[in-house]
Amino acid sequence: MILLTLSDSVADWLKNQSHLETFGVITGILCVYLAAKNKILNWPFAIVSVIIYIFIFWDAKLYADMGLQVYFLIMNLYGWYFWSRKDLELKVPVSTITLKEIILSVIGIAVFTAGLGTFLYKGTDASFPFVDSFCTACSLVAQIFLARKVMENWLIWIFVDIIYVGVYVAKGLHLTAGMYTLYIYIAAMGYVEWRREFRSQGPKNSVKAAG
């Protein structure tokens, strides 16, 4: 009886969710899962998902996130191209982050957060302007590293997705919050798999990947 009631409650809750958000969640989960598995098919699913979320975040007044989706769209097209540069038998190898990239990333995130956060706070009705800007900045960096096959991109995603879960719960985007909770697990899985592949490549391929 309890299980039946719970099942009915879940079914009712799902019926009340936006069809657009539901489709965005499905394609979003597929693209991240396929990326974690190092499959090039992740990119077309990612393109569909980010286009959907441009509209969702506009409606939620998460303007930094909305702009981030436009950036994601461009980077997804670039990532699809970059991953396709070699023959199927010779996939672009996984690389690791450099000290220079770490320093530039930290500086870029700080400057971007301060600049965009101030603009959104003073000039718009944006929700959580500085938190949204910080998450956007981290996501910008993580997406570049994902497209370039730098394995530490997954560690950045884990960190930022934890924050995003709280933001989306606060905005009532519960399906999206659930998706980002799943993203945390997939990102952890992705890091483990990419690190395993990185170690199996040998030093020659690892150096080539960074170029």
N, C-alpha and C positions, 0 to 999 in steps of 0.2 A: 504493500500500500504506500509506504513512504517512498519507495523507488519510483512508483507510478506517478505520484504527485510531483516528485522532483523532475521526472522526465517531462511531464506536462509543463512545468514551470520553465524548463530550459527551452522547450519547443515554442512556448509563447514569447519568451525573450528573443529568440532567434527571429521570429516573425516580425518583431518590432524593429529589427535592425535595418539600416539602410541597405538596399540592394547594391548601390554603388560602392559603399564601404565594404560590403561582403566580398564583392568581386575584387576590390583592391587588396583585401586581406589575402584572398586565395592566390592571386598572382604574385603578391609580395612574398608570401611564404615559399612559393615554388622557386622564385628567383634566388632567394637567399640560400635555400637548401641546395639548389643546383650549383651555386657559386661555391658553397662549402665543399661540394663534391668535385670541384674543379671542372665543371661541365660548361662548355661554351653556350649551351642552350639557356643558361640563366639570363643572358642579356635581353632577348626578346620579351621574356616575361617581365623583366625589370622595367622595360620601356612602357609596357601596358600599365603596370602598377603605378609608376610615377605620374603618368598622365592623369589617371584617376584621382590621385592624391593632390594634384594641383587644385582641383575643384573642392575636394573635401576640406583641405586646410584653409582655403579662402573662406569657406562658409564658417569655419571654426575660429576665424580671425587669428590664425597662427601664420602670420604673413612671412616670417623668416622661413618657416617650414615650407610654405608654398613656393617661395623663391628657390629654396633648396631643391625642390622637385624639378624645376626647370634646369638647374645645374646638373642634377642627376640624369636628366634626359640626355643632355649633351655628353656627359661622361659615360653613360651606358652605350651610346653610339660609338664613342672612342674606345671603350673597353671591348666591345664586340669586334671592332677593327683590329685592335692590338692583339687580342687573343687569336685572331684569324690569320695573323701574318705568316705563320709557318704551316708546313704540311701537318696533317692530322697526326702523323706518327712522331712529329717533332714539336710537341706543345711548347709554348713559351714557358721557361722554367720559373719556379718560385724563387724569390730573392728575399733578403732580410734587410731591415732598416739600418741606415747609417747614422752616425752621430750628428752629421750635418743636417740630415732630414729631421731628426728629433728636435734640434735647436730651432730650425726654421718653422717647424710645425707649432711649437710652443709659442713662439713670437707671433706667428700668423693668427693663431687662435685667440690670443690675448687682444691683439689690435682689432681683429674683426669683431669680437664680442663687445668691446668697448664702443666701437664706432656704430655698428648696427644697432646694438642695444639702446644707445642714447637716442639715435634717430627714431626708433620705434616707440620709445618711452615718451618722447616729446612731441612727435609728429603724427602718431596714429593711435587707434584704440586697441592696439595689439594686446593679446593676453601674454603674460609672463615674458615681457620683451627681452630681458637680459638672459634668462634661462633658455628661452627659445633661440636667442642669438648664439649662446655658447654651444648648445647642442648642434646648431647649424654649422658653426665653425668646425667642431670636431668631426661632423659628418662629411664636410667638404674634404678634409684631410684624409679621412678613412676611405672615401670613395676614390681619391687619387691613388692611394696605395693599393686598393682592390684592383683597379684597372691596370696598374703596373705590376700586379702579382707580388706585392710585398706582404709577407705573411702576417706581420704585426697589425695589418689593417683590422684583423679580427679582434684584437685586444682593445682597440679604440672603439669598435662597434659594441663590444660587451659593456664597456664603461658608459657610453652615451645612451645605449638602449635601456639601461637601468633607470636613467633619468627620464627618458621619454615615457616609460611606463607610467610614472607618476603624473606627468603632464597630461597624458591622454585620458587617464582616469579622471583627473580634475576637470577636463573639458567634456566628459561624458562620451568619449569615443572608446567605448569598452571593447569592441571587437579589435580595434587598432591596438589598444593596450595589451590585449591578449596576444595579438600577433607579435608585438615587440617583446613580450615575455618569452615567446617561443624563439624569437630571434636570438635572445641571449644564449639559449641552449645550442642553437644551430651555429652561432658564432664561435662558441667554445669548441664544438665539434670541428668546425672549419679550421680553427687554429691548430688543433691536434693533427688533422689530416695534412694540412699544408706543411707543418713542421716535419712530419714524417716524410713527405715527398721531397722537401728541401734537403733533408739529410741523406736521402737516397740518390740525389742527383750527382753528388761529388763536387769538389771545389771548382772545377772548370765551368760547369753549367751555372753554378751559383754566382760566379763572378760575371758571366755573360748576362745574366738576368738583370743585374743592377744597371747595365748600360743603356 
